[in-house]
Amino acid sequence: MHEREFWELLEEVFGRSYGRALAHDQRLTALGSMTVVEALQAGEEPRTVWNVLCDQMDVPDSKRWGKDHVAPPKPHGFGE
């Protein structure tokens, strides 16, 4: 997943205003309490940040990937 795709999904799943607010305000406990923006700036994989955000916000897999419902491949070493 590219960062551009991350932002598109954020808007699609959470809505533009709420998604942007989450990105700046929601602390991701699984990523050292960084916000989405901080985690991406720190070099975290967008897919990892997306999964952590969705887990924390209780977004089910069926809604997590937008209208296509196709999850991108996991980064090497993640979840293995």
Protein Blocks (a to p, Z undefined) as FASTA:
>chain_A
ZZklmmmmmmmmnopklmmmmmmmmccfknoopafklmmmnopafklmmmmmmmmnopaf
klmnojnopacdddehiaZZ
